[in-house]
Amino acid sequence: MASNSTDPEKRRKVPSWIRTVISILAVLVAGGWTVLVVLYAPILSERLRIPAASVIGVLMLLSIIGVFRRRLRPAVAALALAVALASLSWARVTPSHAGDWPAEISRLAQASIDGDRVTITNVRNFEWHGTDQFVERWEVRTYSLSSLNRLDLIASYWAGPNIAHLLLSFGFDTGDQVVASIEIRRRSDQEYSTLKGAFRNFEIIYILGDERDLLRLRTTFRKEQVYLFRLRTPPEAVRRLFLEYLRTINDVAEHPRFYNTLTTNCTTQIRVAGLAAGAVIPWNWRLLLTGHVPDYLYSRGSVDTRLPFPELFRRSQINEAADRADDSDSFSAAIRETVPDPLR
C-alpha cells in the first residue's frame, strides 16, 4: 500500500522565492545601514564619504543581481567586507568631553547632595543681548530639597507644530526655578544635522540654568514659540525626579555619552528619568513627534484638563509675557501669571 506521508526533507525545504526575498532584504538592510554610516558617521573624511557610499551601493546592486542569478560569492563577499569594516570603525567612535566647545555649552553641571541641601555648580545664567551676543555667567547655587514642590514642562517649537524642544523646570516654594535642558553638545566647527545626530557625531549635555537664560533666549531672541505647562505632579515625585536628574548629570560629567536623534534626546531622556524615578509613562507615538507631548500629557490628566486642550494650549504660550518681563528678577513669576494651573 502506498504511503500518504510526505518526505520530511521536502516538508522542511524552504521555497526558493522565500530564500530570495530573505537574501534581498539582508542585502538592503546591511548595505543600507553601511551606506548611512559611511555618509554620516565620523569615520571618513568628507571627500571620501560619497565615493565610498557609491562603491557600497554598486556592491549592493551586484549582490541583488547575484541573488537572481545564483552567483552570490564575489559581490556578497565584497559587501560583507565593507559592512565589517564600517562596523569596526563605528565601534571605535567614542564620546569625549575634549573639544573646542561654544561658550554656552562649554561647562558641565555637577551636583553634590548633603542631606536636604543640594549644591549645583555651573548653573548657567547668561545675560543675552542677541542669539550670539551675551554676557557669560556660570554660578554655584544651593537649594533645599524639602522646598522643591512643583514641576513644569516647557515646549519650545522651533521646526513647525510637530517638533518641539522639551525642558523641565523645577520650582521651589522660595520662588526659585531651575530649568533643565537636555541638548546636543556640538563642537565649534560642527553644524547641527538631524541625520548626523543619529550617527555618533554629537555628545549630550544636561544644562541646568536660570529661566531668564534658557527660556528668554528662545522667546525673545530665537523667536521660537514657547509654551509652559504646569504639571499635576506630587512634591515627592518631583523630588525623586530631580534627584534622578542630578544622578544622571553627575554620571554624564564623569562618563560622556552620545546624543542620538531617535533614542537619546530631550524627550526620551525625560522619560528615562521619569521611569527611573518611579513614574508610569506608557510609550506613545506622541513621544516621538515631540510637538504633541502636551496633548499626550492632557490625555493622561497630567495638566489642567478643566479647559479644552486648544484653549489650554493657547493660554500656555509665554512669549508675550517673557518679552514684557525681559530680564527682571520676577521673570519666572511673570511668565506664569496667566498660565492655567491644575493645582489652583
C-alpha positions in Angstrom: 0.0 0.0 0.0 1.3 3.4 -1.0 2.2 5.8 1.9 0.4 9.2 2.1 3.2 10.7 4.2 5.4 13.5 2.8 9.1 13.2 2.7 10.5 15.1 5.8 13.2 16.7 3.6 10.6 18.1 1.3 8.5 19.3 4.2 11.4 21.2 5.6 12.6 22.7 2.3 12.1 26.5 2.1 10.6 27.7 -1.2 13.1 29.4 -3.4 11.2 32.6 -3.6 11.3 33.0 0.2 15.0 32.4 0.2 15.3 35.1 -2.5 13.3 37.6 -0.5 15.3 37.0 2.6 18.6 37.4 0.8 17.5 40.6 -0.8 16.3 42.0 2.5 19.6 41.1 4.1 21.5 42.9 1.4 19.3 46.0 1.6 19.4 46.2 5.5 23.1 45.5 5.9 24.1 47.6 2.8 21.7 50.4 3.6 23.0 50.7 7.1 26.6 50.7 5.9 25.9 53.5 3.4 24.4 55.7 6.2 27.3 55.0 8.5 29.8 55.9 5.7 27.9 59.1 4.8 27.1 60.4 8.3 29.3 58.8 11.0 32.7 60.4 11.7 34.7 57.6 10.3 35.8 59.0 6.9 36.9 62.4 5.7 34.2 64.5 3.9 35.9 63.9 0.4 35.8 60.1 0.8 32.2 59.7 2.0 30.3 59.9 -1.3 32.8 57.8 -3.3 32.7 55.1 -0.5 28.9 55.2 -0.3 28.8 54.9 -4.1 31.0 51.8 -4.1 28.8 50.1 -1.4 25.7 51.0 -3.5 27.2 49.2 -6.5 28.1 46.2 -4.4 24.5 46.1 -3.2 23.2 46.2 -6.7 25.6 43.4 -7.8 24.7 41.3 -4.8 20.9 41.6 -5.6 21.6 40.7 -9.2 23.7 37.7 -7.9 20.7 36.6 -5.8 18.6 36.1 -9.0 21.5 34.5 -11.0 22.6 32.3 -8.1 26.1 33.8 -8.3 26.5 35.3 -4.9 30.0 34.8 -3.8 32.1 37.7 -5.3 29.7 40.6 -4.7 28.4 39.4 -1.4 31.9 38.7 -0.1 32.9 42.3 -1.0 29.8 43.7 0.5 30.3 41.7 3.7 33.8 43.0 4.0 32.6 46.6 3.6 29.9 46.0 6.3 32.5 44.5 8.6 35.0 47.4 8.1 32.3 50.0 8.6 31.0 48.2 11.8 34.5 48.1 13.2 35.1 51.8 12.5 31.7 52.6 14.0 32.5 50.7 17.2 35.7 52.7 17.6 33.9 56.0 17.7 33.7 57.0 21.4 32.3 60.1 23.1 34.6 62.7 24.7 34.5 65.8 26.8 37.6 67.1 25.0 36.9 69.7 22.3 36.5 73.3 21.4 33.0 74.0 22.7 30.9 77.1 22.2 30.7 79.2 25.4 27.0 78.3 26.2 27.8 74.6 26.3 31.4 74.8 27.5 30.8 73.7 31.1 29.1 70.6 32.5 26.8 71.0 35.5 27.6 68.9 38.6 25.7 68.4 41.9 26.6 67.4 45.5 23.9 66.3 47.9 24.3 66.7 51.7 21.0 65.6 53.4 18.4 68.2 52.4 21.0 70.5 50.9 21.8 70.4 47.1 24.7 72.4 45.7 24.9 72.7 41.9 28.0 74.1 40.2 27.9 75.5 36.7 24.3 76.7 36.7 24.0 78.8 33.5 22.7 82.3 33.9 23.8 84.1 30.7 22.7 87.6 30.0 21.6 87.5 26.4 21.6 90.5 24.0 21.2 88.5 20.8 21.4 84.9 19.6 25.2 85.2 19.7 25.7 88.1 22.0 25.8 87.5 25.7 27.5 88.1 29.0 28.8 84.7 30.2 27.8 83.8 33.8 28.2 80.4 35.5 27.0 80.2 39.1 27.0 77.9 42.1 23.6 77.6 43.6 22.2 75.9 46.7 18.7 74.5 47.1 16.7 72.8 49.8 15.1 69.5 48.6 12.3 69.9 51.1 11.2 73.2 49.5 11.0 71.6 46.0 7.4 71.2 45.2 6.4 72.0 41.6 7.3 70.7 38.1 6.6 72.4 34.8 7.1 71.3 31.2 8.2 73.8 28.6 7.8 73.1 24.9 9.7 75.3 22.5 8.6 74.9 18.9 11.4 75.6 16.5 10.5 73.5 13.4 6.8 73.6 12.9 3.9 72.1 15.0 5.3 68.6 15.2 8.7 69.2 16.7 9.5 70.9 19.9 12.4 71.1 22.3 11.3 70.0 25.7 12.6 71.3 29.0 11.7 70.7 32.7 11.6 73.4 35.2 11.8 72.6 38.9 10.1 75.0 41.3 10.8 75.7 44.9 8.5 77.3 47.5 11.1 80.1 47.8 10.1 81.2 44.2 13.3 79.9 42.7 13.2 77.9 39.5 15.9 75.7 38.0 15.3 74.7 34.4 16.9 71.5 32.9 17.6 71.3 29.2 18.9 68.2 27.5 20.8 69.2 24.4 23.3 68.4 21.7 26.8 69.3 22.6 28.4 70.1 19.3 31.9 71.5 18.8 32.5 74.9 17.4 33.4 73.6 14.0 30.2 71.4 13.8 26.8 72.2 12.4 23.6 70.6 13.6 22.2 67.8 11.4 19.3 65.5 12.2 20.9 62.6 10.3 24.3 63.1 11.8 22.7 63.3 15.2 21.8 59.6 14.8 25.4 58.5 14.0 27.6 59.4 16.9 28.6 62.9 15.8 27.4 64.8 18.9 27.7 64.4 22.7 24.8 65.0 25.0 24.7 67.7 27.6 22.4 68.4 30.5 22.2 72.2 31.1 20.9 73.4 34.4 20.1 77.1 34.3 18.1 80.2 35.1 14.8 80.6 33.3 15.9 84.2 32.2 18.6 82.5 30.3 17.3 79.3 28.8 13.7 80.5 28.2 14.3 84.1 27.3 16.9 83.0 24.8 14.2 81.1 23.0 11.3 83.5 23.3 12.9 86.9 22.8 16.0 86.2 20.6 15.4 83.0 18.7 11.7 83.8 18.3 10.6 80.2 18.9 7.0 79.6 20.1 7.3 78.6 23.7 4.6 77.1 25.9 4.7 76.4 29.7 2.5 73.7 31.1 2.1 73.4 34.9 2.0 69.7 35.9 -0.1 67.9 38.4 2.9 66.1 40.0 3.1 65.4 43.7 6.1 67.1 45.5 7.5 63.7 46.5 7.6 62.6 42.8 9.1 65.9 41.8 12.0 65.4 44.3 12.6 61.9 43.1 12.8 63.1 39.5 15.1 66.0 40.5 17.5 63.6 42.3 17.4 61.2 39.3 18.4 64.2 37.0 21.2 65.1 39.4 22.5 61.5 39.4 22.5 61.4 35.6 24.1 64.8 35.4 27.0 63.7 37.6 27.4 60.5 35.6 27.5 62.4 32.3 30.1 64.7 33.8 32.3 61.7 34.5 31.4 59.5 31.5 30.5 61.3 28.3 27.6 60.0 26.3 26.4 60.4 22.7 23.3 62.2 21.7 21.1 60.3 19.3 18.3 61.9 17.3 15.9 59.0 17.8 16.9 57.2 21.0 18.8 59.6 23.3 17.3 63.1 23.0 15.4 65.7 25.0 12.2 63.6 25.2 13.5 60.1 25.5 15.8 61.1 28.4 13.0 62.8 30.3 11.0 59.6 30.0 14.1 57.5 31.1 14.5 59.7 34.2 10.8 59.6 34.9 10.7 55.8 34.8 13.8 55.6 37.0 12.0 57.9 39.5 9.0 55.6 39.6 6.7 57.3 37.2 4.4 55.3 34.8 4.9 56.7 31.3 3.5 54.4 28.6 5.1 54.6 25.2 3.0 56.6 22.7 3.7 57.9 19.2 3.4 61.5 20.5 6.6 60.9 22.4 8.4 60.6 19.1 6.7 63.7 17.5 7.6 65.9 20.4 5.3 68.7 19.5 2.4 66.5 20.5 3.7 65.8 24.0 1.5 68.4 25.6 -1.5 66.7 24.1 -0.2 63.4 25.4 0.0 64.9 28.9 -3.5 66.3 28.6 -4.9 62.8 27.7 -3.3 61.5 30.8 -4.6 64.2 33.1 -1.1 65.5 33.9 -2.0 69.1 33.1 -5.1 71.3 33.7 -8.0 69.5 32.0 -10.7 71.9 33.1 -10.2 73.7 29.8 -10.5 72.2 26.3 -7.0 71.4 25.1 -6.9 74.1 22.3 -7.7 76.7 24.9 -5.2 75.3 27.4 -2.5 75.3 24.7 -3.3 78.9 23.7 -3.2 80.2 27.2 0.1 78.4 27.9 2.1 80.4 25.4 4.6 82.6 27.3 6.3 84.7 24.5 4.5 87.9 25.2 4.9 87.6 29.0 8.6 86.8 28.6 9.1 89.9 26.4 7.4 92.1 29.0 9.3 90.6 31.9 12.6 90.9 30.0 15.5 90.1 32.4 13.7 91.3 35.6 14.2 89.3 38.8 10.4 88.5 38.7 10.8 86.8 35.2 9.7 83.3 36.5 6.6 84.6 38.3 5.7 86.9 35.4 5.6 84.2 32.8 3.3 82.0 35.0 0.7 84.7 35.8 -1.9 83.7 33.2 -0.8 80.1 32.6 -3.5 77.6 33.8 -2.6 75.7 36.9 -4.2 72.3 37.7 -3.4 72.8 41.4 -5.4 76.0 41.8 
